Amino acid sequence: MEIIIKNNYSEISIEASGIVANQIKSKPNTVLGLATGSTPLGLYKELIRLHINEGLDFSKVISFNLDEYIGLSKDHPQSYNYFMYHNFFKKVNIPANNIHIPNGISVKQLEYCEQYESLIKNSGGIDLQILGIGRDGHIAFNEPSSSLSSRTRIKTLTQKTIKDNSRFFKNISDVPRFAITMGVGTIMEAKKIILLASGSSKAEPIAQSVEGPITSMHSASAIQLHPNTTIVVDRQASKELKEKKYYNWVYKNKNVIYNQSYN
């Protein structure tokens, strides 16, 4: 893992956008795994800016979103479909046929989950997966006790997740209790992962994910097993990391280390 600690939310968004942009430039038909929620919003804004001002081209990019609430239609203001189109897809030149978001109102949901897995596989797999992290350490909707080899499936949300997400709804009773989510095993098959976190409420889950034990009770901890993961956090989200000085030293000297390794 590479842990990058920036000063604030704006800086982590800029750092992450550079990683995503370089991936697209090096492979125009990149398959992106996308996340929703407040954390990646800054990243999406930066990618939109790069598209408008610097011509970052999404015309060959393929995308797969991590999850969607069960029972919300695509045009529901709190659906992740609505979120992605209004905050990103409508503002870049990614073809509609290349966009994949789980269908929360699919009639045959179990079959649909298997089809979503097949779509990812048939697209060549995810090249770069973008992740946020929940306050209980979950990635996507892989709540505590999720198998670390799990695949795309229906997941029951915890009371903590429901409460956290209630800020987006008029009443807590309006928050869906179930979601379709990529599994931990699905996420771990991505060639690269970038995980973003901002704010003091993410300090404990970040510390557990990076420096704690690997456990199904904290699904983000599985990233310790991934061969190419970058974690980008601000100072508030990094405050419980024990090895901050080392992570900062590695980041500061990265170019020197790589040049010595390959020359």
N, C-alpha and C positions, 0 to 999 in steps of 0.2 A: 504493500500500500504506500501511496504517497499522500501525506497530509499537508495541505497548504492552508496556512492561517493568514487571513487578510484582516484589515482594520475594521471593515464594516460591510453591510449588505451590498452596497453599490460595488465595492471592490470584488466581492465573491461573484457577483453577477457578471462583471467584466471578465474576470479570470475564466469563469466557466464558458462564457460565450466564445472566448479565444480557443478553448479546447474543442468545442463543437464546430466552430468555423474551420479550424485546421483539419478536422476529420472530413468535413464535406469537401474542402478544397483538394485533399489528397485522394478522396474517393467520392466523386459526384453522385453516385448511386448508393450512397450510404443508407443503411437501415438504422433509423433512430428509434430508441425506446424512450417514450416521453412520459413525464409525470405532471400531475396537476397540483393544486394547492397554492398557497401564497409564496412559498419559497422559490419556485422556478419562474415566477412572474418577471423578476428582474432580468433573468437570463433570456427569456423570450423577447423582452423589450430590446435588449442589446442585439439579439439576432435579427430582429426586425430592422433596427437601425443599420446594421451591417448590410442587410439586403437592400435597403433604400439608398444608403449613402455610398456603399462600397461594392454593390453588385453581387453580394453573396447569393449564389444560385441554388435554389431548392427544387429546380424543375425535375431532377432525377431522384430526389430523396424519397425514401419510403419510410413511413412512420407507423409505430404500434404504441398505443397508449397502454399504461399499466392496468387500469381498472375503470370501473363504472358502477354507480349505484344500481341496484335492482329496483325496478319499478318506476324509474324516471325516464320520460321520453327524451328524445334528442333535443327538443326545443325547450325543455324545462330549464329555467335560469340557473338551477343548481346542479344540473347534470354536467358531467365532465366533457361530454360532447360540446355542449354550449360553451363551456369554459374555454376549450381549446380553439374553437372556431373564432370566438370573439377576442381572444387574447393573443392568438398566434396565426392560425391557418389562413384567415381572411387577409392577413397583412403581408404574407410572403407568397411566392409563386410555386408552392407545392401542389401538384395535381390532385384533384379530389379523389381520383381512383387509387392514389398511393397512400391515402390516409386510412388508418384502421383504428377504431375505437370500440371497445366491447359494447355489445348491444344489451342494455339493461332491461329491455322488455321482450327479449327473445322468448318464444313460446317453449321451445325445446332447449332449455338452458344447458343441460349437461352435454348434449350433442354439440351445442354452440361452442362450449369451452374447448372441446376436442378440436373443432374446426379452427378456432383461433390459434391453437398450438400449431396446427398444420400450416396455417397461413404464414406464421413466423418461420417455420422450418423451410417452406417452399420459397420464401424470399431470401434464403441464404443465411438466416439467423440475424440477430441484432448485432450491429457493429459497435454501437455506443449507446449504453443505457443510462438515462438521467434518472436520478433518484432523489427524493427527499427522505425525511425520517420523522416518524411520529414520536410523541413524548414518551410512549412506552417502548420505543425502539423498533417499531415495525417499519418495514418497507413495503410499498404498495399497500394492500390491505391484508398483509400476512400478519395477522394478530398473534399475540403470545400463544404458544403451543403449536404454531404452524410447522409442519414438517419442512426440514431444510432441503428436501428433495421434491417438494410439492410442485404441481403443475397448475395451469390456469383452471380455476374452479370457482364455485360459489363459497363465500366465506361470511360467517356471522360476525358482525362488528361488536366489539366490546363496549361496555357502558362508557368507558373513558374516551374511546374514539367518538362515540355518538355525542358525548358532551363537548368534546373539542370541536367537532364539526357543526355543532348547533349554532355557532356564531354566524354561519352562512344562511341559516333558515329563520323563518319568522318565529317558529316554536320548536322546542326540542322534540316534540311529538311528530314533527314533520320530517325528521331526519330518518332516512331509510335504515333498516336494521341489517340488510344484506347487501353484498356487492359481488360482482365478478372481478376477480383479480388474477394477474399473472402470479404463478407460484414462485417460491424462492428458488427452486431448481431451474425454472424458466429464466429467471433474472440472471442466475449465475452462469448461464450458457452464453450470455452476451460477451463479445470479444473484449470490450472495454466497459468500465463502469465509472460514472462520476456521481458522487453523492454530495449534496449541498445541505448546509445547515446554518441557520442564523438565529441569534438571540439566546438569552440565558436559559430559556426553557428547554433548549436542545443540548445543553452542556452535559447533563447526565447521560442521555442516550448516546451521545457521541463518544463519551469516555468509555461507556460499556461496549460500544460497537468496535472501537479501535483497540482498546487495551484490556477489555474484559474477556471472560470465557465465551466460547462459541456455544450458543444454546438456542433451542427452538423457542424459548420464552422471550427471546430478543432477536427477532429474525434478521435485523441488520447486522448482527455479529457474523453472519455467514460470509460477509464480504472479506473477512480475514483469509478466507480460502481462495479468493479470486486472484488470478495472476496479474491483473492489470486494472487496479482500482485507484482512482484519485478522489480524495475527500477534500472539499473546499469549504472552510468554515470561517466565520468572523471571530473576533476576539472573545465575544460573549459566549459563543457556542464552544469555544476551545478551553474555557477557564478551568475545567476539571481534568484536562489531559495532563498526565504526569510527565510526559516526555516532550513538552512543547519546545524546549530549547533545542532538542535534537532535531525535531521536525523542521524548525525554522532554519537550522544550520544546513540540513540537507537541501532545502528549497533554495537557500541563498547560494549554495555551492554546486547546484545541480549541473550547470553547464561545464564547470571545471571537472567534476567527477566523470561526466559522460565523455568529455574530450580525452581524458586520461585513459578511459576504458577502451576507446576505439582507435586511438592513435599510437 
